[in-house]
Amino acid sequence: MVELLGDVSVRIAPLARTEAEEMVRELRTFPALNGYRGAPPRDLDALVDVILRIGVLVDRLPEIQELDLNPVLVHAEGVSLVDARIRVAKAAH
């Protein structure tokens, strides 16, 4: 769905919490996450936490060349990472 909608937000790791929160608010699908039309809001704090943790992981492990988490499901409480693909290579010195 992300590719279909072109709904992405990008920053350089590591991230500050405010940057991760901005990334979430920039998404075109943010209204759906925030409780659109009476639907319960999703756990945005948990989503921000995942973004921050991934940023730390990528910053600390330069061998990670590419990381894809798809789909990321944001629930009323918590987040599920259904599938992950990580491409690693020797870190440049």
N, C-alpha and C positions, 0 to 999 in steps of 0.2 A: 504494500500500500504506500509505503514511503516513496518508492521509486515512481509510482504512478502519479502521486500528488506533487512530487518534487518538494516534499516537506522536510527540509533539513536545516540544521543550524550548526555552525562549525566554529570551534575555537582551538587555540593551541594549548596543549597540556604543559604544565599543570594548571588547573583552574581554581579560581576563588569561588566560593559559594554564590556570590552575586552573579558571576558569569554563568554558572550552571543554571541559576534561576532565570536569567535573561534568555538563555538558550531555549528553555521550556516555554517561556511566554512568547517567543518568536515563532513557534510552530503554528502553522495554519490550522492544525487540529487542536490547538490549545483550548478553544471554547468547549470542545467535547470532553477534554480532560478536567475542565473546571466546573462541570455540572451543567451542561447545556440543556435547556428546556426541561428543567426539573429532574434530570438524571442526577444520580449522586455524584459528587465530585470524586475524582480519582486521587490517589495518594501521591501528591506532587512532591512532598518531602522525600518519599522513598525513591522517586524517579531522580530527583536532584542528587540524592546520596549515591545512586548507581553511577550517574555521570561523573561525580567527583571521584569515586573509587576507580573507575575505568581510567580517568585522567591520571591518577597516581600510578596505576599499574603501567600504563604506557610510558609515563615519564621515567619510572624506575627501571624498566626493562627495554633498553634501546633495541633489543633483538626483535621486538614486535614491529613488524613492517606494516601490517594491516590487521584490523580487527573489525569483525562484523557481528553484531548482535541483532538477530532478526527472526522472529518478532520479539519485541519487548512489550509485555502486557502490563498495563498499569491498572491495578485493582483499587477498590475502595480502601483496602488496606494492603499495602505491599506491592511488589513488582515481581513478575516472572520473566526470566530470560529463557526463552524456549529453545533457541538454537544459537550456537556461537561458532564462528570460524576465525581462526587466528593464523596468520602467515608470519613465520619467523625466519630470520636470516642472521648471519654473523653481524654483530654490532661493529660499526665503523669506529676506528680508534682515532 
